[in-house]
Amino acid sequence: MQRRTFLKNTALISIPFLLDLPLGKPQKIRIGLIADIHKDLMYDADARLANFLKAAQKRKPDFILQMGDFCQPIPKNQNFLNLWNAYPGPKYHLLGNHDMDGGFTRQQTMNFYGMQSPYYSFDLKGFHFVFLDGNDPNPKPWSGYNRYIGGEQLEWLKADLEKAKAPTLVFSHQTLEDPSAGVHNAKAIQAVLEAENQKAGFQKIIACLSGHNHTNYLTQINGIHYCQINSASYRWVGEQYQRVRLSEAIDKQYPILRSTIPYKDPLFTFLEIDPAKGLIHLEKKESEFIGPGPAEMGIVQKVNDPIAAQISGFEMEY
């Protein structure tokens, strides 16, 4: 009896909100995600991408997204991009910091990918999706890769969220969780998201998903989930842990792999949003390390930055 009363009251509370949605009642939605495949650094990136696309064609998600650090805009990467472009369903890009390696501009990379804008949004099946670009120039003085969301993009984000009526997911290459490991002004972005939730009076911004750090981590900050999607290819561990893990020929062609722990099989996931359950679920995908893993190498693991050859089956309630 108590359960029936609870469900009845919940339904009465929810109906006005659902009627306000421009796309009607939210429907179950599935998204294919792959992050940090690094065509220019990983010897078998084409096979890893093909593996993901084959799985996506079988699963038929509502759309797929590559979450940055995909490939440089150079002629020898055209066939790799052609693999992506041949996928028959809806597909989208995020810009990663390494996608401009070699001195290329964002616009050159966008032109190569066929992107109209470095940041954008759309509605689908009663949900709102926002895709940010964390590669705006940092305020000077600054050294290293840009990892910032500038004033123009920030104002766009505020206006976009204010206009949106549907529950929202935010995607970015660099994490919005930790300023030291992702977008440098992440706290300012968090403030915008939290203010919008407070103004809306419900959990309008549900989750922020990112790549970049090649880790497998989920946390929550002030009611918003922050989830980091692991790399499809490897984890960087630094020059102090260098060793030849693959063949001498591969090592010679891709010397940067000496400072990484590659994953044997590609990592990617399919995200499902189930509005009936109020749940976002990431499909689990496991691989194994090529060569010794962090434990064998004496690498101390960090709780919020695990070195793991997997994407966990994370669940996020909303």
C-alpha beads as a LAMMPS data file, in Angstrom:
LAMMPS data file: protein, C-alpha beads

318 atoms
317 bonds

1 atom types
1 bond types

-500.0 500.0 xlo xhi
-500.0 500.0 ylo yhi
-500.0 500.0 zlo zhi

Masses

1 110.0

Atoms # bond

1 1 1 0.000 0.000 0.000
2 1 1 2.810 2.411 0.830
3 1 1 4.535 1.606 -2.489
4 1 1 1.340 2.302 -4.476
5 1 1 0.886 5.609 -2.675
6 1 1 4.508 6.571 -3.397
7 1 1 4.178 5.739 -7.109
8 1 1 0.925 7.661 -7.381
9 1 1 2.408 10.763 -5.754
10 1 1 5.549 10.529 -7.886
11 1 1 3.475 10.306 -11.063
12 1 1 1.415 13.355 -10.075
13 1 1 4.585 15.355 -9.439
14 1 1 6.166 14.320 -12.734
15 1 1 3.291 14.938 -15.132
16 1 1 3.536 18.772 -15.349
17 1 1 7.260 18.560 -16.051
18 1 1 6.793 15.994 -18.818
19 1 1 4.083 18.052 -20.495
20 1 1 6.490 21.005 -20.671
21 1 1 9.073 19.076 -22.671
22 1 1 9.273 20.207 -26.315
23 1 1 9.879 16.624 -27.465
24 1 1 7.314 15.002 -25.192
25 1 1 7.957 12.314 -22.639
26 1 1 11.633 11.200 -22.495
27 1 1 12.250 7.876 -24.198
28 1 1 14.938 5.265 -23.697
29 1 1 18.057 6.275 -25.618
30 1 1 21.363 4.512 -26.401
31 1 1 24.677 6.146 -27.320
32 1 1 27.945 4.546 -28.475
33 1 1 31.048 6.150 -26.936
34 1 1 34.722 5.806 -27.816
35 1 1 37.456 8.071 -26.425
36 1 1 41.136 8.763 -26.994
37 1 1 41.845 6.245 -29.729
38 1 1 44.938 8.259 -30.812
39 1 1 45.357 7.264 -34.443
40 1 1 48.727 9.047 -34.634
41 1 1 50.153 7.278 -31.581
42 1 1 48.552 3.818 -31.586
43 1 1 49.796 1.196 -34.042
44 1 1 46.416 -0.552 -34.531
45 1 1 44.027 2.378 -34.204
46 1 1 42.218 1.456 -37.423
47 1 1 41.381 -2.015 -36.119
48 1 1 40.217 -0.580 -32.800
49 1 1 37.926 1.890 -34.510
50 1 1 36.598 -0.819 -36.844
51 1 1 35.850 -3.012 -33.822
52 1 1 33.784 -0.235 -32.238
53 1 1 31.929 0.579 -35.450
54 1 1 31.104 -3.089 -36.031
55 1 1 29.644 -3.295 -32.535
56 1 1 27.692 -0.072 -33.126
57 1 1 26.225 -1.358 -36.384
58 1 1 25.052 -4.449 -34.519
59 1 1 23.676 -2.507 -31.533
60 1 1 22.190 0.380 -33.565
61 1 1 22.423 3.149 -30.930
62 1 1 20.639 6.454 -31.477
63 1 1 24.038 8.023 -32.215
64 1 1 27.745 7.459 -31.695
65 1 1 30.320 9.930 -30.403
66 1 1 34.094 9.985 -30.540
67 1 1 35.218 11.951 -27.501
68 1 1 38.434 13.520 -28.772
69 1 1 42.087 12.691 -29.460
70 1 1 40.929 10.983 -32.632
71 1 1 43.432 11.920 -35.349
72 1 1 45.401 14.816 -36.790
73 1 1 44.059 16.423 -39.987
74 1 1 46.689 14.969 -42.324
75 1 1 46.305 13.074 -45.622
76 1 1 47.597 9.765 -44.270
77 1 1 44.712 9.748 -41.772
78 1 1 42.059 10.044 -44.471
79 1 1 41.401 6.297 -44.578
80 1 1 40.968 6.267 -40.799
81 1 1 38.440 9.095 -41.051
82 1 1 36.741 7.282 -43.933
83 1 1 36.097 4.343 -41.595
84 1 1 34.251 6.680 -39.262
85 1 1 32.376 8.447 -42.046
86 1 1 31.194 5.131 -43.510
87 1 1 29.200 4.359 -40.369
88 1 1 25.568 4.531 -41.533
89 1 1 24.019 6.035 -38.392
90 1 1 24.211 9.484 -36.755
91 1 1 27.749 10.280 -35.559
92 1 1 29.398 13.224 -33.828
93 1 1 32.839 14.533 -32.833
94 1 1 34.418 16.191 -29.826
95 1 1 37.700 18.043 -30.287
96 1 1 40.617 16.709 -28.234
97 1 1 43.834 18.569 -27.494
98 1 1 45.946 16.120 -29.533
99 1 1 43.736 16.581 -32.597
100 1 1 45.617 19.834 -33.244
101 1 1 49.095 18.313 -32.805
102 1 1 51.591 19.249 -35.494
103 1 1 50.671 22.934 -35.401
104 1 1 47.184 22.569 -36.866
105 1 1 44.440 24.990 -35.899
106 1 1 41.061 24.015 -34.555
107 1 1 39.486 25.182 -37.790
108 1 1 41.745 22.936 -39.857
109 1 1 40.814 19.952 -37.710
110 1 1 37.135 20.859 -37.850
111 1 1 37.297 21.128 -41.633
112 1 1 38.932 17.699 -41.836
113 1 1 36.265 16.140 -39.606
114 1 1 33.412 18.037 -41.254
115 1 1 32.414 19.836 -38.047
116 1 1 30.350 23.008 -38.325
117 1 1 31.186 24.301 -34.845
118 1 1 33.612 23.349 -32.055
119 1 1 30.691 23.273 -29.583
120 1 1 27.019 22.549 -30.186
121 1 1 23.871 20.953 -28.768
122 1 1 20.716 19.161 -29.843
123 1 1 17.560 17.527 -28.481
124 1 1 16.711 13.883 -29.000
125 1 1 13.939 11.703 -27.570
126 1 1 13.144 14.114 -24.767
127 1 1 16.764 14.733 -23.719
128 1 1 19.151 17.621 -24.362
129 1 1 22.783 16.948 -25.282
130 1 1 25.574 19.532 -25.028
131 1 1 29.025 19.072 -26.586
132 1 1 31.730 21.453 -25.349
133 1 1 35.199 22.361 -26.619
134 1 1 37.797 22.514 -23.845
135 1 1 40.545 23.817 -26.140
136 1 1 39.975 27.570 -25.856
137 1 1 43.163 29.527 -25.091
138 1 1 44.010 29.726 -21.405
139 1 1 44.545 33.188 -19.890
140 1 1 48.237 34.031 -20.019
141 1 1 50.732 33.242 -18.680
142 1 1 50.172 29.622 -19.662
143 1 1 52.291 26.754 -20.957
144 1 1 51.312 23.403 -22.394
145 1 1 48.085 22.409 -24.078
146 1 1 45.127 24.753 -23.876
147 1 1 42.409 23.405 -21.585
148 1 1 39.900 26.153 -21.038
149 1 1 36.347 27.195 -21.861
150 1 1 36.465 30.870 -22.786
151 1 1 33.978 33.660 -22.265
152 1 1 32.187 33.368 -25.600
153 1 1 31.615 29.636 -25.201
154 1 1 30.611 30.083 -21.567
155 1 1 27.946 32.639 -22.506
156 1 1 26.711 30.291 -25.223
157 1 1 26.470 27.495 -22.640
158 1 1 24.456 29.648 -20.233
159 1 1 22.006 30.640 -22.968
160 1 1 21.744 27.103 -24.295
161 1 1 20.976 25.616 -20.879
162 1 1 18.470 28.332 -20.064
163 1 1 16.618 27.652 -23.317
164 1 1 16.677 23.872 -22.912
165 1 1 13.671 22.268 -21.219
166 1 1 14.764 18.638 -21.223
167 1 1 17.057 16.653 -18.890
168 1 1 20.603 17.346 -20.065
169 1 1 23.885 15.472 -20.509
170 1 1 27.117 17.391 -21.139
171 1 1 30.060 15.911 -23.056
172 1 1 33.595 17.307 -23.232
173 1 1 37.017 15.904 -24.034
174 1 1 38.674 17.275 -20.890
175 1 1 36.907 16.567 -17.622
176 1 1 34.782 19.267 -15.978
177 1 1 35.331 17.635 -12.609
178 1 1 38.920 18.512 -11.647
179 1 1 40.637 21.775 -12.728
180 1 1 44.080 20.232 -12.228
181 1 1 43.372 17.340 -14.594
182 1 1 40.909 18.789 -17.082
183 1 1 39.313 22.096 -18.014
184 1 1 41.262 24.717 -16.044
185 1 1 38.164 26.756 -15.200
186 1 1 36.092 23.664 -14.383
187 1 1 34.793 25.255 -11.177
188 1 1 33.256 28.098 -13.183
189 1 1 31.540 25.570 -15.461
190 1 1 30.287 23.620 -12.452
191 1 1 28.841 26.836 -11.036
192 1 1 26.912 27.439 -14.265
193 1 1 25.521 23.892 -14.277
194 1 1 24.562 23.992 -10.605
195 1 1 22.932 27.416 -10.942
196 1 1 20.815 26.120 -13.820
197 1 1 19.695 23.133 -11.749
198 1 1 18.769 25.417 -8.877
199 1 1 16.878 27.780 -11.150
200 1 1 15.048 24.919 -12.872
201 1 1 14.054 23.372 -9.565
202 1 1 14.978 19.846 -10.621
203 1 1 18.027 17.859 -11.735
204 1 1 18.098 19.356 -15.220
205 1 1 21.819 18.731 -15.801
206 1 1 22.213 15.056 -14.970
207 1 1 25.771 14.153 -15.900
208 1 1 29.015 15.331 -17.498
209 1 1 31.053 12.747 -19.422
210 1 1 34.615 13.142 -20.647
211 1 1 37.726 11.344 -21.870
212 1 1 41.261 12.795 -21.921
213 1 1 42.704 11.240 -18.749
214 1 1 42.602 7.614 -19.937
215 1 1 41.030 6.527 -16.669
216 1 1 37.870 4.889 -15.379
217 1 1 36.216 7.016 -12.727
218 1 1 32.808 8.213 -11.574
219 1 1 32.008 10.779 -8.903
220 1 1 29.245 13.229 -8.019
221 1 1 29.548 16.918 -7.208
222 1 1 26.522 18.795 -5.864
223 1 1 24.050 16.427 -7.453
224 1 1 25.725 16.158 -10.877
225 1 1 27.516 12.989 -12.000
226 1 1 31.006 13.311 -13.512
227 1 1 32.154 10.249 -15.438
228 1 1 35.499 9.715 -17.191
229 1 1 35.493 7.290 -20.119
230 1 1 38.692 5.278 -20.522
231 1 1 40.880 5.433 -23.618
232 1 1 40.250 2.948 -26.399
233 1 1 43.990 2.296 -26.608
234 1 1 46.313 2.809 -23.637
235 1 1 47.311 4.591 -20.437
236 1 1 50.301 6.939 -20.343
237 1 1 52.594 6.154 -17.383
238 1 1 55.675 8.245 -18.165
239 1 1 59.236 7.864 -19.319
240 1 1 60.377 6.427 -15.976
241 1 1 58.405 3.272 -16.813
242 1 1 59.592 2.885 -20.409
243 1 1 59.879 -0.576 -21.895
244 1 1 59.301 -2.356 -25.205
245 1 1 55.930 -4.064 -24.903
246 1 1 55.265 -4.825 -28.548
247 1 1 57.567 -5.824 -31.394
248 1 1 60.782 -3.950 -32.112
249 1 1 59.307 -2.814 -35.455
250 1 1 56.209 -1.337 -33.787
251 1 1 58.331 0.237 -31.087
252 1 1 60.525 1.896 -33.692
253 1 1 57.537 3.305 -35.583
254 1 1 55.585 4.331 -32.468
255 1 1 58.249 5.093 -29.834
256 1 1 55.769 6.902 -27.585
257 1 1 54.195 3.536 -26.751
258 1 1 57.255 2.739 -24.622
259 1 1 55.880 5.159 -22.024
260 1 1 52.383 3.663 -22.020
261 1 1 50.584 0.522 -20.951
262 1 1 48.520 -0.465 -24.011
263 1 1 45.244 -2.344 -23.706
264 1 1 45.077 -5.659 -25.552
265 1 1 41.528 -5.079 -26.823
266 1 1 39.878 -1.753 -27.616
267 1 1 37.774 -0.156 -24.918
268 1 1 34.480 1.532 -25.749
269 1 1 31.007 1.512 -24.269
270 1 1 27.314 1.930 -24.945
271 1 1 25.431 4.296 -22.673
272 1 1 21.739 3.768 -22.044
273 1 1 19.401 6.314 -20.476
274 1 1 16.277 4.687 -19.079
275 1 1 13.793 7.377 -18.013
276 1 1 11.376 4.795 -16.604
277 1 1 14.030 3.801 -14.052
278 1 1 15.693 7.224 -13.757
279 1 1 18.976 5.545 -14.571
280 1 1 21.987 6.030 -16.857
281 1 1 23.937 2.830 -17.398
282 1 1 27.350 2.340 -19.023
283 1 1 27.961 -1.074 -20.509
284 1 1 30.997 -2.783 -19.006
285 1 1 33.957 -3.473 -21.323
286 1 1 37.052 -5.286 -20.116
287 1 1 40.474 -5.836 -21.641
288 1 1 43.914 -6.582 -20.190
289 1 1 47.279 -4.872 -20.189
290 1 1 49.902 -5.725 -22.788
291 1 1 52.905 -6.509 -20.631
292 1 1 53.156 -5.797 -16.924
293 1 1 50.412 -3.736 -15.346
294 1 1 50.703 -0.998 -12.727
295 1 1 50.932 -3.416 -9.798
296 1 1 53.849 -5.334 -11.319
297 1 1 55.586 -2.062 -12.146
298 1 1 55.208 -0.659 -8.631
299 1 1 52.945 2.202 -9.701
300 1 1 50.880 3.528 -6.806
301 1 1 47.234 3.745 -7.823
302 1 1 45.178 6.869 -7.139
303 1 1 41.592 6.435 -5.992
304 1 1 40.298 9.147 -8.328
305 1 1 42.548 8.212 -11.266
306 1 1 42.802 4.415 -11.555
307 1 1 44.959 2.732 -14.193
308 1 1 42.508 0.106 -15.401
309 1 1 42.124 -1.915 -18.594
310 1 1 38.357 -1.568 -18.466
311 1 1 35.304 0.636 -18.586
312 1 1 33.177 -0.170 -15.569
313 1 1 29.460 -0.748 -15.727
314 1 1 28.789 2.539 -13.976
315 1 1 25.226 3.475 -13.076
316 1 1 24.055 7.031 -12.470
317 1 1 20.669 7.737 -10.922
318 1 1 18.703 10.877 -11.705

Bonds

1 1 1 2
2 1 2 3
3 1 3 4
4 1 4 5
5 1 5 6
6 1 6 7
7 1 7 8
8 1 8 9
9 1 9 10
10 1 10 11
11 1 11 12
12 1 12 13
13 1 13 14
14 1 14 15
15 1 15 16
16 1 16 17
17 1 17 18
18 1 18 19
19 1 19 20
20 1 20 21
21 1 21 22
22 1 22 23
23 1 23 24
24 1 24 25
25 1 25 26
26 1 26 27
27 1 27 28
28 1 28 29
29 1 29 30
30 1 30 31
31 1 31 32
32 1 32 33
33 1 33 34
34 1 34 35
35 1 35 36
36 1 36 37
37 1 37 38
38 1 38 39
39 1 39 40
40 1 40 41
41 1 41 42
42 1 42 43
43 1 43 44
44 1 44 45
45 1 45 46
46 1 46 47
47 1 47 48
48 1 48 49
49 1 49 50
50 1 50 51
51 1 51 52
52 1 52 53
53 1 53 54
54 1 54 55
55 1 55 56
56 1 56 57
57 1 57 58
58 1 58 59
59 1 59 60
60 1 60 61
61 1 61 62
62 1 62 63
63 1 63 64
64 1 64 65
65 1 65 66
66 1 66 67
67 1 67 68
68 1 68 69
69 1 69 70
70 1 70 71
71 1 71 72
72 1 72 73
73 1 73 74
74 1 74 75
75 1 75 76
76 1 76 77
77 1 77 78
78 1 78 79
79 1 79 80
80 1 80 81
81 1 81 82
82 1 82 83
83 1 83 84
84 1 84 85
85 1 85 86
86 1 86 87
87 1 87 88
88 1 88 89
89 1 89 90
90 1 90 91
91 1 91 92
92 1 92 93
93 1 93 94
94 1 94 95
95 1 95 96
96 1 96 97
97 1 97 98
98 1 98 99
99 1 99 100
100 1 100 101
101 1 101 102
102 1 102 103
103 1 103 104
104 1 104 105
105 1 105 106
106 1 106 107
107 1 107 108
108 1 108 109
109 1 109 110
110 1 110 111
111 1 111 112
112 1 112 113
113 1 113 114
114 1 114 115
115 1 115 116
116 1 116 117
117 1 117 118
118 1 118 119
119 1 119 120
120 1 120 121
121 1 121 122
122 1 122 123
123 1 123 124
124 1 124 125
125 1 125 126
126 1 126 127
127 1 127 128
128 1 128 129
129 1 129 130
130 1 130 131
131 1 131 132
132 1 132 133
133 1 133 134
134 1 134 135
135 1 135 136
136 1 136 137
137 1 137 138
138 1 138 139
139 1 139 140
140 1 140 141
141 1 141 142
142 1 142 143
143 1 143 144
144 1 144 145
145 1 145 146
146 1 146 147
147 1 147 148
148 1 148 149
149 1 149 150
150 1 150 151
151 1 151 152
152 1 152 153
153 1 153 154
154 1 154 155
155 1 155 156
156 1 156 157
157 1 157 158
158 1 158 159
159 1 159 160
160 1 160 161
161 1 161 162
162 1 162 163
163 1 163 164
164 1 164 165
165 1 165 166
166 1 166 167
167 1 167 168
168 1 168 169
169 1 169 170
170 1 170 171
171 1 171 172
172 1 172 173
173 1 173 174
174 1 174 175
175 1 175 176
176 1 176 177
177 1 177 178
178 1 178 179
179 1 179 180
180 1 180 181
181 1 181 182
182 1 182 183
183 1 183 184
184 1 184 185
185 1 185 186
186 1 186 187
187 1 187 188
188 1 188 189
189 1 189 190
190 1 190 191
191 1 191 192
192 1 192 193
193 1 193 194
194 1 194 195
195 1 195 196
196 1 196 197
197 1 197 198
198 1 198 199
199 1 199 200
200 1 200 201
201 1 201 202
202 1 202 203
203 1 203 204
204 1 204 205
205 1 205 206
206 1 206 207
207 1 207 208
208 1 208 209
209 1 209 210
210 1 210 211
211 1 211 212
212 1 212 213
213 1 213 214
214 1 214 215
215 1 215 216
216 1 216 217
217 1 217 218
218 1 218 219
219 1 219 220
220 1 220 221
221 1 221 222
222 1 222 223
223 1 223 224
224 1 224 225
225 1 225 226
226 1 226 227
227 1 227 228
228 1 228 229
229 1 229 230
230 1 230 231
231 1 231 232
232 1 232 233
233 1 233 234
234 1 234 235
235 1 235 236
236 1 236 237
237 1 237 238
238 1 238 239
239 1 239 240
240 1 240 241
241 1 241 242
242 1 242 243
243 1 243 244
244 1 244 245
245 1 245 246
246 1 246 247
247 1 247 248
248 1 248 249
249 1 249 250
250 1 250 251
251 1 251 252
252 1 252 253
253 1 253 254
254 1 254 255
255 1 255 256
256 1 256 257
257 1 257 258
258 1 258 259
259 1 259 260
260 1 260 261
261 1 261 262
262 1 262 263
263 1 263 264
264 1 264 265
265 1 265 266
266 1 266 267
267 1 267 268
268 1 268 269
269 1 269 270
270 1 270 271
271 1 271 272
272 1 272 273
273 1 273 274
274 1 274 275
275 1 275 276
276 1 276 277
277 1 277 278
278 1 278 279
279 1 279 280
280 1 280 281
281 1 281 282
282 1 282 283
283 1 283 284
284 1 284 285
285 1 285 286
286 1 286 287
287 1 287 288
288 1 288 289
289 1 289 290
290 1 290 291
291 1 291 292
292 1 292 293
293 1 293 294
294 1 294 295
295 1 295 296
296 1 296 297
297 1 297 298
298 1 298 299
299 1 299 300
300 1 300 301
301 1 301 302
302 1 302 303
303 1 303 304
304 1 304 305
305 1 305 306
306 1 306 307
307 1 307 308
308 1 308 309
309 1 309 310
310 1 310 311
311 1 311 312
312 1 312 313
313 1 313 314
314 1 314 315
315 1 315 316
316 1 316 317
317 1 317 318
